[in-house]
Amino acid sequence: MFTIGDFARYGRVSARMLRHYDAIGLLRPDRTDPATGYRFYGAAQLARLNRVIALKDLGFTLQQVRAILDEQVGPEELRGMLRLRRAELEEAMRAAAARLTQVEARLRSIESEGSMSVDDVVVKNVAAVRVAELTGTAAGYEPEDITPVIGPLYDRLFPLLGEAGVAPSGPGIAHYEDAPEGGGAVVVHAGVTVSAPVGPLGDTGITVVELPPFEAATVVHRGSMDGVLPTSQTLARWIDANGYRSAGYTREISLECPEDRDQWVTELQEPVVRA
């Protein structure tokens, strides 16, 4: 038998927590000294304690934990619940990291207000280009909407091109348009330059299209596209200050795409017309 202090130490919990578990009937001590009120626990009770802590960390209330344990949840079922909770926590961490990236990008944009370099923006005529692309729909144009759509599209695009025997002949090109259903949704086109004929590429789901020429205000963004906001807003300020107006969504040309996303180099090409 263990004293409450020893049992708490072995279970990596506090004695105060064990007293609370006793009070609500979740984990009773094996024996309580009637004279002193001291609680004593058996080694076999560590198994129940482990389940209590695991289920509590899964997000269940203590009342729910007691109900589950009274149903005698087995190790395999508990392991499955833990795996599910782990996946939920990992997704929450990814979402939190993405939000942090957007906050940092917004702060950089605020810090750069009034100090943009006009030398970084160049107006040029962009020639027509042929791309093989897959498309998907994002709920909005925010990075947290675009990234989960465009990433998987590119993950599928290159293996499918390889299976079709088509090799890229130039950089990746992403472009966007309003979705027909409206509501702020955006059609995402994830493409890469090719020299194949225009039209469907077999049964791969890839379509080869010819993007028309246009006049663009361009700027080079260095780093992950999750942090593109300051660069795109510098471009917007330049357009407004130099007598132009935007004529559509920005096209993204992948100049360098190493494994480290922070080393990416992307040219932003925004179609413009004279205001």
C-alpha positions as CSV (number, residue, x, y, z in Angstrom):
1,M,0.0,0.0,0.0
2,F,1.1,3.6,-0.7
3,T,0.4,6.7,1.2
4,I,-1.4,9.4,-0.8
5,G,1.9,11.3,-1.2
6,D,3.7,8.3,-2.6
7,F,0.8,7.3,-4.8
8,A,0.7,10.9,-6.1
9,R,4.4,10.8,-6.9
10,Y,4.2,7.5,-8.8
11,G,1.1,8.8,-10.7
12,R,2.7,12.2,-11.5
13,V,-0.3,14.0,-10.0
14,S,-0.9,16.1,-6.9
15,A,-2.2,14.8,-3.6
16,R,-4.8,17.6,-3.8
17,M,-6.1,16.1,-7.1
18,L,-6.3,12.7,-5.5
19,R,-8.4,14.0,-2.7
20,H,-10.7,15.6,-5.2
21,Y,-11.0,12.4,-7.1
22,D,-11.9,10.6,-3.9
23,A,-14.5,13.3,-3.0
24,I,-16.4,12.8,-6.3
25,G,-16.1,9.1,-6.3
26,L,-13.8,8.9,-9.3
27,L,-10.8,7.2,-7.6
28,R,-11.4,6.0,-4.1
29,P,-8.4,4.9,-2.0
30,D,-8.1,1.2,-1.2
31,R,-8.2,2.0,2.5
32,T,-8.8,5.0,4.7
33,D,-7.5,4.9,8.3
34,P,-10.6,5.4,10.5
35,A,-8.6,7.0,13.2
36,T,-6.4,9.4,11.2
37,G,-8.3,9.7,7.9
38,Y,-5.1,8.9,6.0
39,R,-5.7,7.5,2.6
40,F,-3.8,4.5,1.3
41,Y,-3.7,3.3,-2.4
42,G,-2.7,0.0,-4.0
43,A,-0.4,-0.3,-7.0
44,A,-3.2,-1.7,-9.1
45,Q,-5.0,1.6,-8.8
46,L,-2.3,3.3,-11.0
47,A,-4.1,1.7,-14.0
48,R,-7.3,3.6,-13.2
49,L,-5.4,6.8,-12.5
50,N,-3.7,6.5,-15.9
51,R,-7.1,6.2,-17.6
52,V,-8.5,9.1,-15.6
53,I,-5.7,11.4,-16.7
54,A,-5.7,10.2,-20.3
55,L,-9.4,10.8,-20.7
56,K,-9.3,14.1,-18.9
57,D,-6.5,15.2,-21.3
58,L,-8.8,14.1,-24.2
59,G,-11.2,16.8,-23.1
60,F,-13.8,14.8,-21.2
61,T,-15.2,16.2,-18.0
62,L,-14.6,14.3,-14.8
63,Q,-18.2,13.2,-14.7
64,Q,-17.8,11.8,-18.3
65,V,-14.6,10.1,-17.3
66,R,-16.3,8.3,-14.4
67,A,-19.1,7.2,-16.8
68,I,-16.6,5.9,-19.3
69,L,-14.5,4.0,-16.8
70,D,-17.6,2.4,-15.3
71,E,-18.2,1.0,-18.7
72,Q,-14.8,-0.6,-18.6
73,V,-13.2,0.9,-21.7
74,G,-10.5,-1.4,-22.9
75,P,-6.9,-0.6,-23.8
76,E,-7.5,-0.8,-27.6
77,E,-10.5,1.5,-27.5
78,L,-8.7,4.0,-25.2
79,R,-5.6,3.9,-27.5
80,G,-7.9,4.8,-30.4
81,M,-9.4,7.7,-28.5
82,L,-5.9,8.9,-27.7
83,R,-4.8,8.7,-31.3
84,L,-7.9,10.7,-32.3
85,R,-7.2,13.4,-29.7
86,R,-3.5,13.5,-30.7
87,A,-4.6,14.2,-34.3
88,E,-6.9,16.9,-33.1
89,L,-4.2,18.6,-31.1
90,E,-1.7,18.4,-34.0
91,E,-4.3,20.0,-36.3
92,A,-4.9,22.7,-33.7
93,M,-1.1,23.3,-33.5
94,R,-0.9,23.6,-37.3
95,A,-3.8,26.1,-37.3
96,A,-2.3,28.1,-34.5
97,A,1.1,28.2,-36.3
98,A,-0.7,29.4,-39.5
99,R,-2.5,32.1,-37.5
100,L,0.8,33.2,-36.0
101,T,2.4,33.4,-39.4
102,Q,-0.5,35.7,-40.6
103,V,-0.2,37.9,-37.5
104,E,3.6,38.3,-38.1
105,A,2.9,39.1,-41.8
106,R,0.3,41.7,-40.8
107,L,2.7,43.2,-38.3
108,R,5.5,43.4,-41.0
109,S,3.0,45.1,-43.3
110,I,2.2,47.7,-40.5
111,E,5.8,48.3,-39.8
112,S,6.6,48.9,-43.5
113,E,3.8,51.4,-44.0
114,G,5.2,54.6,-45.5
115,S,8.5,53.0,-46.3
116,M,7.9,51.0,-49.4
117,S,10.6,50.9,-52.1
118,V,9.2,52.0,-55.5
119,D,12.3,50.5,-57.1
120,D,11.1,47.0,-56.3
121,V,8.0,47.3,-58.6
122,V,8.3,47.0,-62.3
123,V,5.5,47.4,-65.0
124,K,6.0,45.0,-67.9
125,N,4.1,43.2,-70.6
126,V,3.6,39.5,-69.7
127,A,3.5,37.2,-72.8
128,A,1.0,34.5,-73.3
129,V,2.0,31.2,-71.6
130,R,0.8,27.7,-71.8
131,V,0.2,25.8,-68.5
132,A,-0.9,22.4,-67.4
133,E,-3.1,22.9,-64.3
134,L,-5.4,21.4,-61.7
135,T,-8.1,23.5,-60.1
136,G,-9.9,23.6,-56.8
137,T,-12.2,26.0,-54.9
138,A,-11.2,27.9,-51.8
139,A,-13.7,29.5,-49.4
140,G,-11.9,32.8,-49.7
141,Y,-8.7,34.5,-50.8
142,E,-7.1,34.5,-47.3
143,P,-3.9,32.5,-46.9
144,E,-5.6,30.1,-44.5
145,D,-8.2,29.3,-47.2
146,I,-5.8,29.2,-50.2
147,T,-2.9,27.1,-48.7
148,P,-4.9,24.0,-47.8
149,V,-6.3,23.9,-51.4
150,I,-3.2,24.8,-53.5
151,G,-0.8,22.6,-51.7
152,P,-2.6,19.3,-52.4
153,L,-3.2,20.4,-56.0
154,Y,0.5,20.8,-56.7
155,D,1.2,17.6,-54.8
156,R,-1.0,15.8,-57.3
157,L,0.0,17.8,-60.4
158,F,3.6,16.8,-60.8
159,P,3.2,13.0,-60.4
160,L,0.3,13.0,-62.8
161,L,2.4,15.0,-65.4
162,G,5.1,12.4,-65.0
163,E,2.6,9.5,-65.6
164,A,1.4,11.4,-68.7
165,G,5.0,11.8,-70.0
166,V,4.8,15.6,-69.9
167,A,7.7,17.5,-68.5
168,P,7.5,21.1,-67.2
169,S,9.1,23.6,-69.5
170,G,9.1,26.6,-67.2
171,P,8.1,27.8,-63.7
172,G,5.0,27.0,-61.7
173,I,2.2,29.5,-62.2
174,A,-0.7,29.9,-59.8
175,H,-3.7,32.1,-60.7
176,Y,-7.1,32.8,-59.3
177,E,-10.6,33.9,-60.3
178,D,-13.9,34.4,-58.5
179,A,-15.9,31.2,-58.1
180,P,-19.2,31.0,-60.0
181,E,-21.1,30.4,-56.8
182,G,-20.0,33.7,-55.3
183,G,-19.9,34.3,-51.6
184,G,-16.2,35.2,-51.7
185,A,-15.2,31.8,-52.9
186,V,-12.2,31.6,-55.2
187,V,-11.2,29.1,-58.0
188,V,-7.5,28.2,-57.4
189,H,-5.5,27.2,-60.6
190,A,-2.3,25.4,-59.7
191,G,-0.3,25.1,-62.9
192,V,3.2,24.8,-64.4
193,T,4.5,25.9,-67.8
194,V,4.4,23.2,-70.5
195,S,4.6,22.9,-74.2
196,A,1.9,20.3,-74.6
197,P,-1.2,20.9,-76.8
198,V,-4.2,22.8,-75.3
199,G,-7.0,20.6,-73.9
200,P,-7.5,17.8,-71.4
201,L,-4.4,15.8,-70.7
202,G,-5.8,12.2,-71.0
203,D,-7.8,11.1,-68.0
204,T,-5.4,12.7,-65.5
205,G,-7.8,15.5,-64.7
206,I,-5.2,18.0,-65.8
207,T,-6.1,20.7,-68.4
208,V,-3.6,22.5,-70.6
209,V,-4.7,26.1,-71.1
210,E,-3.2,29.2,-72.8
211,L,-3.1,32.1,-70.4
212,P,-3.5,35.4,-72.4
213,P,-0.9,38.2,-72.4
214,F,-1.5,41.2,-70.1
215,E,0.2,44.3,-68.7
216,A,1.3,43.7,-65.1
217,A,2.8,45.5,-62.2
218,T,5.3,43.0,-60.8
219,V,7.3,42.6,-57.6
220,V,9.4,39.7,-56.3
221,H,8.5,38.1,-52.9
222,R,11.1,36.2,-51.0
223,G,9.9,33.6,-48.5
224,S,6.9,31.5,-47.8
225,M,3.7,32.5,-49.5
226,D,2.1,32.4,-46.1
227,G,4.0,35.7,-45.4
228,V,3.2,37.4,-48.7
229,L,0.9,40.1,-47.3
230,P,3.6,42.9,-46.9
231,T,4.8,42.3,-50.4
232,S,1.4,42.3,-52.0
233,Q,0.4,45.4,-50.1
234,T,3.6,47.2,-51.2
235,L,2.5,46.3,-54.7
236,A,-1.0,47.7,-54.1
237,R,0.3,51.0,-52.7
238,W,2.6,51.4,-55.8
239,I,-0.3,50.7,-58.1
240,D,-2.5,53.3,-56.4
241,A,0.3,55.9,-56.2
242,N,1.3,55.6,-59.9
243,G,-2.0,56.1,-61.7
244,Y,-3.0,52.4,-62.2
245,R,-5.8,50.2,-61.0
246,S,-5.9,46.5,-60.5
247,A,-7.6,44.5,-63.3
248,G,-7.8,41.1,-61.5
249,Y,-6.2,38.7,-59.1
250,T,-2.4,38.5,-58.8
251,R,-0.6,35.8,-60.7
252,E,2.1,33.9,-58.8
253,I,5.2,32.8,-60.7
254,S,7.4,30.3,-58.7
255,L,11.0,31.3,-59.6
256,E,12.7,29.2,-56.9
257,C,11.0,26.5,-54.8
258,P,13.5,24.7,-52.6
259,E,12.3,22.4,-49.8
260,D,12.7,25.2,-47.3
261,R,9.6,27.4,-47.9
262,D,11.4,30.3,-46.3
263,Q,13.8,30.3,-49.3
264,W,11.1,30.5,-52.0
265,V,11.3,33.2,-54.6
266,T,8.0,34.2,-56.2
267,E,7.2,36.9,-58.7
268,L,3.8,38.6,-58.2
269,Q,2.2,39.8,-61.4
270,E,-0.9,41.9,-60.9
271,P,-2.8,42.8,-64.1
272,V,-3.2,46.6,-64.3
273,V,-4.8,49.3,-66.4
274,R,-4.4,53.0,-66.3
275,A,-6.8,54.6,-63.9
